[in-house]
Amino acid sequence: MPVKKAHPEADRPHGDIAAAETFVGTGPTDHPDLAERESRWNYALVGSGLGVWDHNYRLNRKYYSPTWKTIRGMAPDEDVAGDYEAWLQLVHPDDRDFVVHAIERQNADDPEYQVFQYRERHRDGRWIWIDCRGACVEWDENGVPTRVVGTDTDITARKEAEETLSRLSRRLDLALEISRIGVFEADIENDVVEWDDRLIAIYGMQGAARKIGGDAWAKRLHPDDRERVLDLADRSVESGSDFQQEYRIIRGDGVERIIRARSAFFVDGNGQRKLIGANWDVTEEVALRNELQRAKDLAEARNRELEAAKESIEYLALHDYLTGLPNRRYLDKMLDDRAAECRANGLALAILHIDLDRFKQINDTLGHRAGDAMLQHAAHVLRHSVRAADFVARIGGDEFVILCAVDPASKKIANLAERLIRELRRPVRYEGHDCRFGASIGIAVNGGAKLDAKQTLLDADIALYRAKGLGRNRFEFFSASARDDVVSAKRLADQILIGLDRHEFVPFYQLQFDAGTLDVAGVETLARWQHPVHGLLTPDRFLDIAEDLDVVSTIDALILERALADRRTWIKEGLSIPKISVNVSARRLTDPDLGKKLRALKIEPGAVAFELLESISLDDCDKAVAANLKKLRKLGIDIHIDDFGTGHASIVSLLRLSPNTLKIDRELIRMLPQSAEQRKLVGSIIDIGRSLNILVIAEGVETADHIRILEQLGCDTLQGYALARPMPATQIASFIRAGTWRHGLTAARALQTHLRRALPSRTAK
């Protein structure tokens, strides 16, 4: 107790025992019972931590026990100053007015202020909480209290605990408020449940009592969930296990909500079994969870679709859409893998490069659908003719590749190639037609530690090239000599392309003459390659490679442009060359832009003739060729059939095509002087031409006899070494002006006449 206002009478200190005596209203005595009681009271006070204070206003004495001093950080034997105002400054400022009022009321024996609490400054500077309890024990004759006795207790720890508990309670209450969790406590034995305000609000039961019957909760359960949830709750009560569940309720306002509930059992201080739990509204959370689950399911479904699409894309990227076989890209991936396997297992890698023969003819005659059917048939044959471990791919067009791992000494690859050729030659029925095609196969086998799969594939390609060159429908194994041939062909191909860029391809001209007058009737334009190293090359040195490069049409076009320019030069020089003829390839006749390109050259009608090889197959030329031939006629370009008599043109095709001129092949002309049969045959061709109003040119005229016989047979035009050899444009003018072919021919004829007269006739023998 703090220092009280008192009379100015001196203070006499007493011990805790003396205080005890005062409390019991006795003084010191030697009576053994009293001494024992005093000792007991003293020990009790000291053990209880109570600081005793005694204010005797009648005697003006104040007493503070050692425990009272210790509570404030003072020494037990330290004197206590009696300055009330000084002590009052030790009281917490927020409590000071209250303490002054409380002391006054306590001194006035007001029962309401017999106990009060306040904060006081400890000697070490901290604030301590004091629980002050006091009461009047003596009064004067007027009933005024003259002595107040009491105890002070340090309740700082209790206050801090209360504050901590209060803080925790506030935090818990705030957490429950923020999380919108409602709490309940259920008395299992009495079937009574106490709900807090939040739980009442969650269930929409505003205005309901906090303590309600257990059935109030059951009534709010959704009808579809009620049986399930109540059954789980009953089993939880029976087993004493925790209850955790999620269910729907119908609130008091009729709104459906979703509740998550958790509860646990405990036994209170009275031994009663109770249940405490929490509910919270998770409607939005469940909706979000369901939405997230739906989004997850949708994402997973899309991922599955994407994965399937990815697999499909990867499959399509690595497989041929028509046959289902792996494609060139897949083959490139497999080459190194198979080579590694062969190296690891001591095997050889055999590669078969397969090209279908006569496939283009099927495509051109029966259409692409028929061609697709043949490719599918070929894929089926290949797939079912090899082992399961072998790899079959379609690498483009009508080409296939097979990879096999074999014993280096095995001859099974040759047997496989023979079987494939045999199976692929069998006729395939398609829409009433028997489609026949074959296969050429190039084979390369390589093994050992230095096995190079990509080089082996190139070797197989070289072997295929050789197989096709040797007649098709056969197989060939790779050899070093074959590689040399291919390398040479490749080098020549590169040189052809460079030669085109450098304008190395030039026209040479062979004059044509009227058979009766030997006047110049025209000139045939011949392609030559002015090679920078090998000199002037004729078409037999480069034409096959040019066809493989698909540049024959380009060469034809270049030669035509140069020939037209040379003709214009000759005309300016006063030379009369009625017509120039140029060769045209079969592929150029299929060019849809051919007419447009020719119109750009502004060709004079009747000045140019296109020579078509009879081997172009005039009987079954396609629509593109027929259309271009029609355009040629409109442009005034004549059509010559070259090498007639050695190809397969029929009389019907001649009638359909209506060419301006036939050129009899030199092989039919060569033996005219020695063979009567040849003369009859050539005469028949000339008669056919005359009957169809078609001019006839004879090639290969090399002697005066050729000229004489052909003149007698009625041939229109002559061309050959007996009259003029091929020459460059720069020599044409001087050759024509010299007229040497006439002089030489006159002398030759005179010599032949003299010899015939000088020799006896056969009948004279």
C-alpha positions in Angstrom: 0.0 0.0 0.0 1.4 3.4 -0.8 2.1 6.0 1.9 -1.2 7.4 3.2 -2.0 10.8 4.6 -1.6 10.6 8.4 -1.0 12.5 11.6 2.4 13.8 12.0 3.1 11.3 14.9 6.3 9.4 14.6 6.3 6.0 12.8 7.3 2.9 14.8 8.3 -0.1 12.7 7.0 -3.5 13.4 7.8 -6.9 12.0 5.4 -9.1 10.0 4.6 -10.9 13.3 3.7 -7.6 14.9 1.4 -6.9 12.0 -0.1 -10.2 12.5 -0.7 -9.4 16.1 -2.4 -6.2 15.1 -4.6 -8.0 12.6 -5.8 -10.3 15.4 -6.1 -7.4 17.9 -3.6 -8.6 20.5 -0.2 -7.4 21.7 3.0 -9.3 22.4 2.7 -12.2 24.9 4.7 -15.0 26.1 1.8 -17.4 26.0 2.9 -20.4 23.9 -0.3 -20.7 21.9 -0.1 -17.1 20.8 3.6 -17.4 19.9 2.8 -20.4 17.7 0.0 -18.5 16.0 2.2 -15.6 15.4 4.8 -17.8 13.9 2.3 -19.5 11.7 0.8 -16.2 10.5 4.3 -14.8 9.8 5.3 -17.7 7.7 2.0 -17.6 5.8 2.4 -14.0 5.0 6.0 -14.4 3.9 5.2 -17.4 1.8 2.2 -15.8 0.2 4.3 -12.9 -1.1 2.0 -10.3 0.5 3.5 -7.0 1.6 1.8 -5.8 4.8 1.1 -2.2 5.6 -0.5 -0.7 8.7 -1.6 2.9 8.9 -2.7 4.0 12.4 -4.0 7.5 12.1 -4.8 7.8 15.8 -1.2 7.1 16.8 0.2 8.6 13.6 2.2 5.4 12.9 2.9 3.6 9.6 4.3 0.2 9.1 5.6 -1.5 5.9 6.8 -5.1 6.0 10.0 -6.3 4.4 8.0 -8.1 1.7 6.2 -4.8 0.9 9.6 -3.2 0.4 11.0 -6.1 -1.6 8.1 -5.8 -4.0 9.3 -2.3 -4.9 13.0 -3.1 -5.2 13.9 -1.8 -1.7 16.1 -3.4 0.9 14.1 -5.2 3.6 15.6 -3.0 6.3 15.4 0.2 4.3 13.5 3.1 5.9 10.4 4.3 4.1 10.1 8.0 3.5 6.8 9.4 4.6 6.4 12.0 1.9 3.0 11.2 0.3 3.5 13.6 -2.7 6.9 12.1 -3.4 5.4 8.6 -3.4 2.5 9.8 -5.6 5.0 10.7 -8.3 6.0 7.0 -8.5 2.4 6.1 -9.5 1.9 5.7 -13.2 0.5 9.0 -14.6 -2.5 7.3 -16.1 -3.4 5.8 -12.7 -2.5 8.8 -10.5 -5.9 10.5 -10.2 -7.6 7.1 -9.7 -5.2 6.1 -6.9 -5.7 9.4 -5.0 -9.5 8.9 -5.2 -9.2 5.2 -4.2 -7.1 6.0 -1.1 -9.6 8.6 0.0 -12.5 6.2 -0.4 -10.6 3.4 1.3 -9.7 5.6 4.3 -13.4 6.4 4.4 -14.1 2.7 4.7 -15.9 2.6 1.3 -16.4 -1.2 0.6 -16.1 -0.6 -3.2 -12.5 0.5 -2.8 -11.3 -2.1 -0.3 -9.5 -3.6 -3.4 -8.0 -1.7 -6.3 -5.1 -2.1 -8.7 -2.6 0.4 -10.1 0.9 0.7 -11.6 3.9 1.9 -9.6 7.5 2.6 -10.6 9.9 -0.1 -9.4 13.3 0.9 -8.1 14.9 -0.5 -11.4 12.7 1.8 -13.4 10.1 -0.6 -14.7 6.4 -0.5 -14.0 4.9 -3.1 -11.7 1.2 -3.8 -11.1 0.1 -3.6 -7.4 -3.0 -5.3 -6.1 -3.9 -3.2 -3.0 -6.3 -4.6 -0.4 -7.2 -2.6 2.8 -9.8 -2.3 5.5 -10.5 -0.2 8.6 -10.0 -2.0 11.8 -10.4 0.8 14.4 -12.8 3.7 14.7 -13.1 6.6 17.1 -16.0 7.4 19.3 -17.6 9.2 16.4 -17.3 6.2 14.1 -14.5 7.7 12.1 -11.9 5.1 10.9 -8.6 5.6 12.7 -6.7 2.6 11.6 -6.4 1.0 8.1 -4.5 -2.2 7.6 -3.9 -4.1 4.3 -1.6 -5.9 1.9 0.0 -5.2 -1.4 0.7 -7.9 -3.9 2.9 -7.8 -7.0 0.5 -8.9 -9.8 2.7 -7.8 -12.7 3.2 -11.4 -14.0 -0.5 -12.0 -13.7 -1.3 -8.8 -15.6 1.2 -9.6 -18.3 -0.3 -13.1 -18.6 -3.8 -11.5 -18.7 -2.6 -9.1 -21.3 -1.0 -11.9 -23.4 -4.2 -13.9 -23.0 -6.2 -10.9 -24.0 -4.0 -10.1 -26.9 -4.2 -13.7 -28.0 -8.0 -13.6 -27.5 -8.2 -10.5 -29.6 -6.1 -12.0 -32.3 -8.1 -15.1 -32.3 -11.3 -13.2 -32.4 -9.9 -11.0 -35.3 -8.7 -14.1 -37.1 -12.1 -15.7 -36.8 -13.8 -12.5 -37.9 -11.5 -12.1 -40.9 -11.8 -15.7 -41.9 -15.5 -15.6 -41.2 -15.3 -18.7 -39.1 -18.2 -19.5 -36.7 -17.5 -21.4 -33.5 -19.8 -23.6 -31.5 -19.6 -25.7 -28.4 -22.0 -28.7 -28.0 -23.0 -30.4 -24.8 -23.4 -34.0 -25.9 -25.2 -35.2 -22.8 -27.8 -32.4 -22.8 -28.1 -32.0 -26.6 -27.5 -28.2 -26.3 -25.3 -26.2 -28.6 -23.9 -22.8 -28.0 -23.3 -20.8 -31.3 -21.3 -17.6 -31.6 -22.6 -14.6 -33.5 -20.6 -15.5 -36.6 -22.0 -19.0 -36.8 -25.5 -17.6 -36.4 -24.8 -15.2 -39.3 -23.3 -18.0 -41.5 -26.5 -20.0 -41.1 -28.7 -17.0 -41.6 -30.4 -17.4 -38.2 -30.2 -13.8 -37.0 -32.2 -13.2 -33.8 -31.8 -16.8 -32.7 -30.6 -17.6 -29.2 -27.0 -18.5 -28.8 -27.9 -21.7 -27.0 -30.2 -23.8 -29.2 -31.1 -27.5 -29.5 -28.9 -29.9 -31.5 -31.6 -30.4 -34.1 -31.4 -26.7 -35.3 -28.3 -27.5 -37.2 -29.7 -30.7 -38.7 -32.7 -28.7 -40.0 -30.4 -26.4 -42.0 -28.7 -29.2 -43.8 -29.4 -29.5 -47.5 -31.9 -32.4 -48.1 -29.6 -34.1 -50.5 -26.7 -34.0 -48.0 -28.6 -34.5 -44.7 -28.6 -38.3 -44.4 -25.0 -38.6 -45.3 -23.8 -35.8 -42.9 -25.9 -36.9 -40.0 -24.7 -40.5 -40.4 -21.1 -39.3 -40.3 -21.8 -37.1 -37.3 -23.4 -40.0 -35.4 -20.4 -42.2 -36.1 -18.1 -39.5 -35.0 -20.0 -39.2 -31.7 -20.0 -42.9 -31.2 -16.3 -43.3 -31.9 -15.1 -40.1 -30.4 -13.2 -39.3 -33.6 -12.9 -35.8 -35.1 -15.5 -34.7 -37.5 -14.4 -33.2 -40.8 -16.9 -32.7 -43.6 -18.1 -30.4 -46.4 -21.8 -30.1 -47.0 -24.5 -27.8 -48.2 -27.0 -25.9 -46.1 -30.2 -23.9 -46.7 -29.8 -20.6 -44.9 -32.7 -19.0 -43.0 -33.2 -16.7 -46.0 -33.4 -19.7 -48.4 -30.0 -19.3 -50.0 -27.9 -22.4 -50.6 -24.4 -22.3 -49.3 -21.5 -24.7 -48.9 -20.1 -25.2 -45.4 -16.8 -26.8 -44.3 -17.0 -28.1 -40.7 -14.3 -29.4 -38.3 -14.9 -30.4 -34.7 -13.2 -32.4 -31.9 -14.3 -33.8 -28.6 -13.0 -32.9 -25.1 -13.9 -33.4 -21.5 -14.5 -30.3 -19.4 -13.6 -29.7 -15.7 -16.8 -31.3 -14.6 -16.1 -34.5 -16.5 -18.7 -33.7 -19.1 -17.9 -34.8 -22.7 -18.3 -31.9 -25.1 -17.7 -31.1 -28.7 -16.1 -27.9 -30.0 -15.9 -27.0 -33.6 -15.8 -24.4 -36.3 -17.8 -23.8 -39.5 -17.0 -21.5 -42.4 -18.7 -20.7 -45.6 -16.6 -22.0 -48.5 -19.2 -21.4 -51.3 -16.9 -19.0 -53.2 -13.9 -21.2 -52.5 -15.6 -24.3 -53.8 -16.9 -22.4 -56.8 -13.3 -21.2 -57.5 -12.0 -24.7 -56.8 -14.6 -26.2 -59.2 -13.7 -23.5 -61.8 -10.0 -24.2 -61.3 -10.7 -27.9 -61.6 -12.7 -27.3 -64.8 -9.9 -25.1 -66.1 -7.4 -27.8 -65.1 -9.5 -30.5 -66.8 -9.8 -28.3 -69.9 -6.1 -27.5 -69.9 -5.3 -31.2 -69.5 -7.7 -32.1 -72.3 -6.1 -29.4 -74.5 -2.6 -30.7 -73.5 -3.7 -34.1 -74.5 -5.0 -32.7 -77.8 -1.8 -30.8 -78.2 0.3 -33.8 -77.4 -1.8 -35.9 -79.9 -1.4 -33.1 -82.4 2.3 -33.0 -81.7 2.6 -36.7 -82.2 0.5 -36.5 -85.3 2.7 -33.6 -86.6 5.9 -35.5 -85.8 4.5 -38.6 -87.5 3.5 -36.6 -90.6 6.9 -34.9 -90.6 8.6 -38.3 -90.6 6.2 -40.3 -92.8 5.0 -40.2 -96.3 1.3 -39.2 -96.4 0.5 -41.5 -99.4 2.1 -44.8 -98.5 2.6 -44.4 -94.7 6.2 -45.3 -95.1 9.0 -43.2 -93.4 10.1 -40.3 -95.5 13.5 -38.9 -96.4 13.7 -36.9 -93.2 13.1 -40.1 -91.2 15.7 -41.9 -93.3 18.3 -39.3 -92.5 17.7 -39.8 -88.8 17.9 -43.6 -89.1 21.1 -43.7 -91.1 23.4 -42.9 -88.3 21.5 -45.0 -85.8 21.6 -48.1 -88.0 25.3 -47.5 -88.8 26.1 -47.3 -85.0 24.2 -50.6 -84.4 26.1 -52.3 -87.2 29.4 -51.1 -85.9 28.5 -52.2 -82.4 27.4 -55.7 -83.5 30.0 -56.4 -86.2 27.4 -56.3 -89.0 27.4 -54.6 -92.4 24.8 -52.0 -93.5 23.2 -52.8 -96.8 21.2 -50.0 -98.5 18.9 -50.7 -101.5 17.9 -47.7 -103.5 14.8 -48.6 -105.6 13.4 -46.7 -108.6 10.2 -47.8 -110.3 10.5 -48.3 -114.1 7.7 -47.1 -116.4 5.9 -45.4 -113.5 5.7 -42.1 -115.5 3.9 -43.8 -118.4 1.2 -45.1 -116.0 0.9 -41.6 -114.5 0.7 -40.0 -117.9 -1.8 -42.5 -119.5 -4.0 -43.4 -116.5 -3.7 -40.3 -114.3 -2.2 -39.6 -111.0 -4.7 -41.6 -109.1 -3.5 -44.7 -110.9 0.1 -43.6 -110.1 -0.8 -43.2 -106.4 -2.3 -46.7 -106.4 0.9 -48.1 -107.9 3.0 -46.4 -105.3 0.8 -47.8 -102.5 1.1 -51.2 -104.0 4.9 -50.9 -104.3 5.1 -49.8 -100.6 3.0 -52.8 -99.6 5.3 -55.2 -101.6 8.5 -53.7 -100.0 7.1 -53.6 -96.5 6.1 -57.3 -96.7 9.2 -58.5 -98.4 11.7 -57.5 -95.8 12.3 -58.5 -92.2 10.6 -56.7 -89.3 13.9 -55.1 -88.3 14.6 -53.7 -91.7 13.8 -50.1 -92.5 11.8 -49.1 -95.6 11.3 -45.5 -96.7 9.8 -43.6 -99.6 12.2 -40.7 -100.3 10.3 -39.0 -103.1 8.5 -39.6 -106.3 8.8 -43.3 -107.2 12.0 -43.8 -105.2 12.3 -46.1 -102.1 15.2 -47.0 -99.8 15.7 -50.1 -97.7 18.2 -50.4 -94.8 19.3 -53.8 -93.7 21.8 -55.0 -91.1 23.4 -58.1 -92.6 26.4 -60.4 -92.1 29.2 -59.0 -94.2 29.6 -62.3 -96.1 25.8 -62.8 -96.6 24.4 -63.1 -100.2 20.9 -62.6 -99.0 20.8 -59.0 -100.3 21.0 -60.2 -103.9 18.2 -62.7 -103.2 16.1 -59.9 -101.7 16.7 -57.7 -104.7 15.7 -60.5 -107.1 12.6 -61.1 -105.1 11.6 -57.4 -105.1 12.1 -57.1 -108.8 10.1 -60.2 -109.4 7.2 -59.1 -107.2 7.1 -55.6 -108.5 7.0 -56.8 -112.2 3.7 -58.6 -111.5 0.7 -56.8 -113.2 -1.5 -54.7 -110.9 -5.2 -54.5 -111.7 -6.6 -50.9 -111.6 -10.0 -49.9 -112.9 -10.0 -52.6 -115.6 -6.4 -52.1 -116.6 -3.4 -54.3 -116.1 -0.7 -51.9 -114.9 2.8 -53.2 -115.4 5.9 -51.6 -114.1 9.3 -52.8 -112.8 12.1 -51.7 -110.6 15.8 -50.9 -110.9 17.8 -51.3 -107.7 21.1 -50.0 -106.7 22.8 -51.8 -103.8 25.7 -50.7 -101.6 27.1 -52.7 -98.6 29.5 -51.3 -96.1 30.7 -52.2 -92.6 33.6 -52.0 -90.2 34.7 -49.3 -87.8 34.7 -46.6 -90.5 31.2 -47.3 -91.8 29.7 -44.1 -93.2 26.0 -44.5 -93.7 25.5 -41.3 -95.7 28.3 -42.3 -98.1 26.8 -45.7 -98.4 23.5 -44.2 -99.4 25.3 -42.2 -102.1 27.0 -45.4 -103.3 23.6 -47.1 -103.6 22.4 -44.1 -105.7 25.4 -44.5 -108.0 24.6 -48.2 -108.3 21.0 -47.4 -109.2 22.2 -45.0 -111.8 24.2 -47.8 -113.3 21.3 -50.3 -113.2 19.0 -47.9 -115.0 21.7 -47.2 -117.6 22.2 -50.9 -118.2 18.6 -51.5 -119.2 16.4 -51.2 -116.1 14.5 -54.0 -114.3 17.7 -55.2 -112.8 19.9 -54.6 -109.7 23.5 -53.6 -109.6 26.0 -53.5 -106.7 28.1 -50.5 -106.2 31.7 -50.5 -107.5 34.5 -48.0 -107.5 34.4 -47.8 -111.4 30.7 -46.9 -111.2 31.6 -44.1 -108.8 34.2 -42.8 -111.2 31.6 -42.7 -114.0 29.2 -40.8 -111.9 31.9 -38.4 -110.7 32.8 -37.8 -114.4 29.1 -37.3 -115.2 28.7 -34.9 -112.3 31.7 -32.9 -113.4 30.4 -32.7 -116.9 27.0 -31.6 -115.6 28.6 -28.8 -113.6 30.5 -27.8 -116.7 27.3 -27.7 -118.8 25.6 -25.4 -116.3 28.7 -23.1 -116.3 28.8 -23.3 -120.1 25.2 -22.1 -120.3 26.0 -19.1 -118.1 29.1 -18.4 -120.3 27.2 -18.8 -123.6 29.4 -21.6 -124.7 26.6 -23.4 -126.6 26.6 -22.1 -130.2 24.8 -23.0 -133.5 26.4 -24.8 -136.4 24.6 -25.0 -139.7 24.2 -27.6 -142.4 22.8 -26.4 -145.7 19.9 -28.2 -147.4 19.6 -28.2 -151.2 16.8 -28.6 -153.8 17.2 -32.1 -155.3 16.5 -30.9 -158.8 18.3 -27.6 -159.0 20.8 -28.0 -156.1 19.8 -24.5 -155.0 20.0 -23.7 -151.3 16.6 -24.7 -149.9 17.2 -24.1 -146.2 19.6 -24.8 -143.3 19.4 -27.1 -140.3 20.6 -25.6 -137.1 22.8 -28.0 -135.0 23.9 -27.4 -131.4 27.6 -27.4 -130.5 29.4 -26.9 -127.3 32.5 -24.7 -127.5 34.2 -26.3 -124.5 37.1 -24.2 -123.1 39.3 -27.3 -122.7 38.0 -30.1 -125.0 37.2 -27.8 -128.0 34.0 -28.2 -130.1 31.8 -31.0 -128.8 28.8 -32.5 -130.7 25.5 -33.4 -128.9 26.5 -37.1 -128.4 29.1 -35.8 -125.9 26.7 -33.9 -123.7 23.0 -34.5 -124.7 22.3 -37.3 -122.2 23.7 -35.3 -119.2 21.8 -32.2 -120.4 18.6 -34.2 -120.4 19.2 -35.4 -116.9 19.8 -31.8 -115.9 16.6 -30.8 -117.7 18.4 -28.1 -119.7 17.8 -29.4 -123.2 14.9 -27.0 -123.6 17.2 -24.1 -122.5 19.8 -25.1 -125.1 17.1 -25.4 -127.8 15.9 -21.9 -126.9 19.4 -20.4 -127.0 20.2 -22.0 -130.3 16.9 -20.8 -131.8 17.6 -17.2 -130.7 21.1 -17.3 -132.2 19.8 -18.9 -135.5 17.2 -16.1 -135.9 19.9 -13.5 -135.4 22.2 -15.2 -137.9 19.4 -15.4 -140.5 18.8 -11.7 -140.2 22.5 -11.1 -140.7 22.5 -13.3 -143.9 19.5 -11.5 -145.3 21.3 -8.1 -144.8 24.2 -9.6 -146.7 21.9 -10.4 -149.6 21.9 -14.2 -149.1 18.6 -16.1 -149.8 18.1 -18.8 -147.2 14.4 -19.6 -147.3 14.1 -21.5 -144.1 16.0 -22.5 -140.9 15.1 -25.6 -139.0 15.9 -26.2 -135.4 15.5 -29.3 -133.2 13.0 -29.2 -130.4 13.0 -31.6 -127.4 10.0 -33.5 -126.3 10.0 -31.8 -122.9 10.0 -28.4 -124.5 6.8 -29.3 -126.4 5.1 -29.8 -123.0 6.0 -26.2 -121.8 2.7 -24.4 -121.4 4.5 -21.1 -122.0 6.1 -22.2 -125.3 3.7 -20.1 -127.4 4.2 -17.0 -125.4 8.0 -17.3 -125.6 7.9 -17.8 -129.4 5.6 -14.9 -129.9 8.1 -12.7 -128.1 10.7 -13.7 -130.8 8.5 -12.2 -133.6 9.3 -15.0 -136.0 8.5 -14.4 -139.7 5.9 -16.9 -140.8 7.4 -19.7 -142.9 10.9 -18.8 -142.0 11.4 -21.4 -139.2 10.7 -25.1 -138.9 10.7 -27.2 -135.8 12.2 -30.7 -136.2 10.4 -33.3 -134.0 12.1 -36.7 -133.5 9.8 -39.5 -134.7 10.6 -41.2 -131.3 8.6 -38.5 -129.5 5.6 -40.9 -129.9 3.3 -38.9 -132.1 0.5 -41.5 -131.7 -0.2 -40.7 -128.1 1.1 -37.2 -127.5 -0.6 -35.6 -124.6 -2.9 -32.5 -124.6 -0.1 -30.1 -123.8 1.9 -31.2 -126.8 -1.1 -31.1 -129.1 -1.9 -27.6 -127.9 1.6 -26.4 -128.6 1.7 -27.9 -132.1 -1.5 -26.1 -132.8 0.1 -22.8 -131.6 3.2 -23.5 -133.8 1.0 -23.6 -136.9 -0.7 -20.3 -135.9 2.7 -18.7 -135.6 3.6 -19.9 -139.2 6.2 -22.4 -137.9 6.6 -25.5 -140.0 6.7 -28.9 -138.5 9.3 -31.5 -139.7 9.4 -35.1 -138.6 13.1 -36.0 -138.1 14.7 -39.5 -138.5 11.6 -40.8 -140.2 11.7 -44.6 -140.8 13.5 -45.5 -137.6 10.8 -44.5 -135.0 7.2 -45.6 -134.5 5.0 -43.0 -136.2 2.1 -44.4 -138.0 0.4 -43.2 -141.1 -2.6 -42.3 -138.9 -0.4 -40.1 -136.8 1.0 -38.4 -139.9 -2.5 -37.6 -141.1 -3.4 -36.3 -137.6 -0.2 -34.2 -137.3 0.0 -33.0 -140.9 3.7 -32.1 -140.9 5.2 -30.0 -143.6 8.2 -32.2 -144.2 9.6 -35.7 -143.5 13.3 -36.3 -143.0 14.4 -39.8 -144.0 16.9 -41.1 -141.6 20.5 -41.5 -142.8 20.5 -45.2 -142.1 17.9 -45.7 -144.8 19.9 -43.5 -147.3 23.4 -45.1 -146.6 22.8 -48.3 -148.6 20.8 -46.9 -151.5 23.5 -47.5 -154.2 23.9 -51.2 -153.1 20.4 -52.3 -152.1 17.4 -52.4 -154.3 15.3 -53.1 -151.2 16.4 -49.9 -149.7 15.7 -48.0 -152.9 12.1 -49.4 -152.8 11.6 -48.5 -149.2 12.9 -45.0 -149.7 10.8 -44.7 -152.8 7.7 -45.8 -150.9 8.3 -43.1 -148.2 8.7 -40.5 -150.9 5.5 -41.7 -152.6 3.7 -41.5 -149.2 4.9 -37.9 -148.7 3.9 -36.9 -152.2 0.4 -38.4 -151.7 0.0 -36.5 -148.5 1.4 -33.3 -149.9 4.4 -33.6 -147.5 7.9 -32.6 -148.7 10.7 -35.2 -148.1 14.2 -34.4 -147.1 17.0 -37.1 -147.3 19.7 -36.9 -144.6 23.1 -38.5 -144.9 23.6 -37.7 -148.6 27.4 -38.4 -148.9 28.0 -39.4 -152.5 27.1 -38.5 -156.1 25.2 -41.8 -156.3 23.1 -40.8 -153.4 22.2 -37.5 -155.1 21.4 -39.2 -158.4 19.3 -42.0 -156.9 17.3 -39.7 -154.7 16.7 -37.3 -157.6 15.4 -40.2 -159.6 13.1 -41.3 -156.7 11.6 -37.8 -156.6 13.1 -36.7 -153.3 12.5 -32.9 -152.7 15.5 -31.8 -150.6 19.0 -33.2 -150.0 21.3 -32.8 -147.0 24.7 -34.4 -146.4 28.4 -34.2 -146.6 28.4 -34.7 -150.4 26.9 -31.2 -150.6 27.9 -29.3 -147.4 29.3 -30.1 -143.9 28.1 -28.3 -140.8 29.8 -25.0 -140.4 29.6 -21.9 -138.2 27.5 -18.9 -139.2 30.5 -16.9 -140.2 31.3 -19.4 -143.1 27.9 -19.6 -144.6 28.1 -16.5 -146.8 31.4 -17.3 -148.4 30.4 -21.0 -148.9 27.2 -20.1 -150.7 28.9 -17.4 -152.9 31.6 -19.9 -153.9 29.1 -22.5 -155.0 31.7 -25.2 -154.6 29.1 -28.0 -154.1 27.9 -27.5 -157.7 31.4 -27.7 -159.2 32.4 -30.8 -157.3 29.1 -32.5 -158.0 29.4 -31.8 -161.8 32.9 -33.3 -161.9 31.7 -36.3 -159.9 28.8 -37.0 -162.2 31.0 -36.7 -165.3 33.5 -39.2 -163.8 30.7 -41.7 -163.0 29.3 -41.4 -166.6 32.8 -42.1 -168.1 33.3 -45.1 -165.9 29.9 -46.6 -166.8 30.6 -46.3 -170.5 34.2 -47.6 -170.3 33.2 -50.7 -168.3 31.5 -53.6 -170.2 28.0 -54.4 -169.3 27.2 -57.5 -167.2 25.2 -58.9 -170.1 28.3 -58.9 -172.3 30.2 -61.3 -170.0 
